[in-house]
Amino acid sequence: MSQVRVRFAPSPTGFLHIGGVRTALFNWLFARQQNGVFILRIEDTDQDRSTDASIQAILDGMRWVKLDWDEGPFRQTDRMDLYRSHAFRLFEQGHAYWCVCRPEELEVRRKEAEAKGGSPRYDGRCRNLGLSKPPGDAALRFKAPQDGQTVVEDLIKGRVVFDNQILDDVIILRSNGFPTYNFSVVVDDALMGITHVVRGDDHLTNTPRQIPIFQALGFPLPRFGHLPMILGSDKTRLSKRHGATSIMAYKDMGYLPEAMVNYLVRLGWSHGDQELFSREELIEKFSWKNVQTSPAVFNPDKLLWLNAEYLKTNPPEQIAQALVPLLEEAGLKDEVRAVSTEWLAQLVVLVKERTKTLVEMVHWVKPYFGEAVSFDEEAAKKFLTAAQAPMLLRLVERFEALPAFSKQEWEEAFKKLVEEAGIKMGQLAQPVRVALTGRTASPGLFEVMEVLGRERTLIRLRKAIEQASKS
């Protein structure tokens, strides 16, 4: 068997969406499993809609989810001479013909055919005119087979049979010299040696149009596979109204690329009841036979749960590294540079059980940077009162008497003070929590002190005493 060669071929007409990433992922997994080649091709022949910004968005998205390519990125606009030479070869061999029908004429005929209940396809009136390249506007059309069947042995859907009578004489070269999708994709797949064409099932109807072009050009046919679409919760095709569909929007919302990959691979593929997979496991276990044939439903809650799991289980140092850009965006660039990676990882461990995204994590860790902390107005009003100041001062004196921070010793000193004062733990714990984090909710109090360290804990407690004394 020849080496597996697969491709991901997005059109740069917008952001890289979730469905596209899933298609790329399935191709990438298959290539890696088979020690094959994964090719990135940018299909940018739509001059009206293709943009360089969209190409950059595709590259950024692929890099974020770590889908590395072995060849490319190739741009179709750099390969125009190839398409034209193969189109003219089809014409010379009698497989294509020039069509001089104007777009407005075609539109009128299409509407007339639909009104009569007929097919809106091209009626073939230029097919047998035998025109050599005429002056003015003319498009080159492929002579599609008009009888028999085209059979697709689909990797995912199984055997799919198309009646050739429904096939159109598709344009392969527009009057402006640009190739159409159905033609350029055949030339590229053939010349790049693609062995397996796996794409969304919205392309299934293109496949019987493309197979005869492969055959007319004398190219071997790749295997085809068509992935079922992704639906929103209302069972309609996933779109902007269901929330973010751009892969980079999820990066901005604080999702981890590992969680996105794990979630997307499970949108239409399964391996028993297993939910969490390492990348190595995905490569090992992936198979086309376990790709489902029915559409998958995108569930944001499931994705959020999965992301939370990865935040808890990934190495804290890895999460800390992913957190740094978001902390810098939150205005903490200098503070982040002043701390060690080890301390940041310790901070991640402190808050990871309480967060589901990196954005949430930023909110939870912000109070731990710098010497001072900003008090939430309502929290300070309720817990940093003049009545609390003496008890906080007694606590500071107890802590200062201990030469170094010891979680066990400080906790014992705290509990002893509570016992002596005849109060409940919460009556002192809540003012201390506000003193140290500025908020009424935090992880365990002594874990917070451990992360802040002895000096900053004491500084913040003294500042809270000042605040309480003013009230």
N, C-alpha and C positions, 0 to 999 in steps of 0.2 A: 504493500500500500504506500502511495506517495505521501510525502509530509503534509500534515494538515496545515492549511493556510486559510485563515478567516479574516474578516474585516469589519470595522465599524465605520459607517459612511454617513455622517450627519450632514444636513444642509445648514449653512450658517445664516439662518434667517431669523434668529432670536436666541434666547438662552438655551443652555443644555438642560432638557427636561428629564424628569424621572423615568419616563418610559424609554428614552434614549439611553440613559445610563444602564438600565436593566438589560437592554439589548447588548450594549457593549460588554457588560459584566458576563453574560452567558457565553458570548463569543470568547472573551478573555479566559474564562475558566476552562473552556474546552481546549483552547490553544495551549494553555499551561499544562493541562492534564496529559495532552497527547504529545508534549514536547514540540508543539507546532509554532506557527508564526501568526502574530496578531498585528494587523495592519490598520492604521488610521488614515482614512481618506476623506477629504473635505469636498462635498459635492456642491460647488459654488457657481454653477453655470446659470443660475437664476440671477441675472444681473440687476434686476429691479429690487430684489429683496436681500441678497447676500451682502454682508458687511464684515469688515475686518474686526470690528468690536465683537461680533458674534463668533468669529473664529477664535478670538482670544478667550471668550467665555467658554467655548468647548474645551480648549486646551487646559484652562484653569480648572474646570470641573473634573476632567479626566485625571489631572494630577492630584486633585484633592482626594478623590476616592482611590488613588494609587492604582489606576489601571494603565500600566505602562505599555507602550506599543513598541514593536520590534522594527517596523518600517513605517516611513511617513513622518509627519503628515503630508500626504500628497494633495495637491489642489487640482481640481479638474480644469481650471482656467489655464493651467500650465501645460495641458495635454491636448489642446484644441486641434493641433495638426494630426494627431493620432486618430481622433474621431472622424475628422473630415476624410482622411485617406481611406479609412475602413468604410465610411458611407459611400464614397465614390466607387470603391471596389464592389459593393453590393449593387450599385447602379450598373456598372460595367458587366456584371455577371447576370443581370436580368432579375435581380431580387428586389430592386427598388425603382421608383419612377418619380419624375418631376410632376408636381401638382401646382397649378396656377390659380386654383380657387382662392378668392379673397376671403379674409376672415368674416366679413359681413355677410357674404353669400353662404358660407358654411353655417353661420348662426341661423339664418333664415331657414335653410334646409333642415337643420337640427330641430327647430321648433315645429316645422311642418310634419316631420316624421313622428315626433312625440304626440302631436295633435291627432294623428291617424292611428296611434297606438303602436307605431313601429319602433325600431331601434334608432337611437340618436347617433349611431356611428356614421363614419364617412361613407358616402354612397359609391365611391370608387369611380367616379366619372372620368378622372384623368388616368386611370390605371392602364388602359390599353391605347392611349393616344400616341405613345412612343416618342414623347418629347425629348429632344436633346436639351441641354441647359438653355432655357429661354431667357430673353432679356427681361429685366425688371424683377419683381418679387416672385419667387417660386420656392416651394419647400420640397424636400425629398422625402417620399413616403416609402415605407417597407411593404412589400407584397406579402401579406399574411396568408397562411393556408386557409382555404375556404371550405374545406371538407375534412372529415375525420375528427380525431380527438387529440388533445394534448394532455398527457398524464403526468402528474406530479407525485412522486413518492416522497411525501413530506416527512421530515424527521420527527415532527411533533404531531401533525394531524393525520398521518397515515396517507393512504392513497386518495388523491383528489383528481377528478376527471373533469376536463373542460371541453365543451363542444366548440370546435374551431369556427363554426358558423357565426359565433358571437364576436369573433376577433375583428378588430379594426385594422385598417391599413395605417398604422401609426406613423406620424411624422418622425423621422430620425434626424433630419437636419432642417432647422428653421430657415426662413428666407434671409435672416441676418447672418447665417453661417454658424449659429450656435447649435450644438446637439441637444436633443431632448433627453430627459431622464432615462427613459426606457432604452435608449440606444447607448448613451455614454456609460451607463452602469454595466451593460453587457461587455463593452470593449474593455473597460477597466477590470472587471472580474476575470475576464479571459486572460488579458495580458499580465495581470498580477498573479495569475495561477491560483485563484481562489478555489478551494476544494469544497467549501461549505458556505452557502449564503444563508445566514440566519438573521431574520429581521421581523418587524412587527407584522401582524396578519392583515394590516391595512394594505400591505404590498402583495397579498396573495393573488389578487386579480391582475397584477402586473406580470406575474410569473409566466402565465401562458402566452403573454405578448413577447416576453424576453426569450423564452426557450427557442422559438423558431429563428430568432436573430442569431443566437449561438450557433444553431445548426447551419444556417445559410452562410455564416462566416467560416464554418468548418472547425469551430472550437469545441473541445469536450465540455459536457454539461457538468456544473457543480451539483452537489446535493443541496436541496432547498429545505429550509425549515421556517415556519412562521409562528411567532409567539403571540398568544392571545393578548388582547389589550388590557390595560389597567383601568378600572372603573372607580368612580367616586362612591361615597357611601349611599348615594341615591341611585346607584347602578347605571349612571350615565358616564360617558367617557370622561376620564380625569381631565379637568381644566382649571383655569384660574379661580373659578367660583368655588372650588373645593379647598382653596387655600393655596399655599405655595406649590408650584410645580417645578421651579428652577432648582437644580441641585445646589447651586451656590447660596440660595436663600436659606437652605437648611444649615449651611456652614455659618451664616450670619446669625441664625437663631440658636447657635450653640450646640449643634449636633456633632457627634464624632463620626469621621468617615467610616470607621469599622462598623459602627451601628447601622449606618446607611447601607453599606454593602450587605451586611447580614440581613437587614430588613428587605432590601430589594431582591435578593436571591430567593427569599421565601415567598415573594409575590409571584407565584406560579410554579415553584419547584419545591420538592420536599424530599426528606430522607427520614422515613419513619416519623416519629414524633419529636425529633430533635429540633430545638429552636435556636440555640446558640452554637455558632460554628467559628472556629478560627479560619483564617484564610487557607492554611494548609489543608484543613479538613474539607473545605469547599472544593479545592482543586482535586483532592483524592476522591470525593464521593459524587461529584457532579456527573449527571448523565442526562441525555435527551429524553430517555424513556420515562424519567420521573418529572418531566415538565408537563404541567396539566394543560388540557386542551380548552378549558373554559376560562373566561376572563377572571382576573384577580381583582379583589376589592381593596383599595388603599385605605388603611385604618391608621389615622394619625395617633390615636391612643396607644396602639400596639408599638408604633415606632418610638413614641416617648418612653414607654416601659423598657424597650430594648436599649435605648440610649442610657437610661438610668442604670441598667444592669452593667453596661460597659463602663460607666463612670465609677461604679463600685469595684469592678473586677480588674480593670486595666491597671498596670503599674502606676502608682501615684506620680512618679517622675514624668511619665508619659502624659498624664492628664495635666500636670503643672506646665509642661512645655506648650500644650495646646491652649492653655489658659492665658499665657503671657500676652499674645496680641490683643485679646479682649480686655485685659487689665490696662494695657497701654491706651487702648481706645477710650477706656473709662476715665482717663486722666491720671493714671498712676504710673506713668513711664519712669519717673525718677525713683519712686518708691520700689518698683519692681527691680530696677537695676541695683538697688542698695541691698537686696536680700539674696541669700544663696538658693540654689536649686533645691537643696535638701530641706530648707525651711519652707519653701513653697510646697514641696511634696508633703510635708508634715501638715500644712494648712489644708491641703486637699483631703488628706485622711480625716481631718477634723470635721469637714462639712459634707463629704461625699454622700453620706446616707440621707442627707436632707435635700439633695438637688437632683434634678432630672436632665438639666442641660448645662452647658458651660456658661451660658448667660445667667442662669439662676445662681451658679456657683460664684460668679463675679459679685453678685449682690450679697452673697453670704460672707465672702472673704474680705470685702472692702474695709470693714472696721478694724482689721488686724494690721493694717499698714500704718506706718508713722507712729509718733509718740502719743499724740492726742487722739481723741475720738469725738465725733459730733454726736450730741445727744438728740434722740428723737424728742420733740417738744412735749408730746403727751406723756411719754415714758418718764421724762425728767420731772414733769409736774406731779406725777403720781408717786414716784419712788425716791426721788432725790429731794427730800423735804428737810426742813430744819430739825424735825424730830428724828430723822435718820442719821444726821451728821455725827452725833456722839458715838453711835454704834459703829459706824464706818471708821471713825478715828481709832476706836479701840481695836478694830480688826487690823488696821494698818500697823499699829504699834506691835501687835502680836506677830504679824508677818515680818516686820523689820527686825524683830528680835531673833528671827531665824536667818543665819548668815547666808544660806543658799536656798534656791527653790528646790523643794522636794514635794512632789505631789501628795505623798502620804502624810508628811509632817504638816503641810499647810491645810490639808483637809481635816486632820485631827485638831489643829488649832482653831479652825473655823467651827467645827462641831462643839468643841469645848466652850467657846464663847457663846454660842447659841444656847447651850445647856445652862451656863451660868446666868445668862440674861433671862432665862425662862420664857423664851420665845420659840416659835416654830421655825424650821429651816427656811421656808419660803420668805419669811419676814426679813431675813437678812440676804438670802440668795438673790431675790429679785433686784434690790437696790445695787448689789454688787454686779449683777449681770448688766444692768443699765450702765453702771460705772465703767465696765470694761469694754462693752460692745456698742453702747449707745442705744441698745434695743432691748425689748422685753423677751425676745426669743433668741436662743443660742444653743450650741452644743453644750456638753457637760461643763460646768463652771471651772473645774480644776484642769480639764483638758484645754480650756481657753487660756487659763493662766500659764499652762505649760508652753503653749505656742507663743504667747506674748513675752514670756520670760519674767524674771523677778523684777527688774528695774521698771519695765513698762507697766507691769501690773501695779506697782506701787505709785508710779506717776499718775496713772489713770484714776486710781482710787483717791489720791489727794486732790485731783482736779474735780472729782465728783463731790468731795467734801466741801470744796469751795462753792460749787454750784448749789449744793444743799444748804449751805450756810446763808446764801443770799435769798433763799426763797422764804 
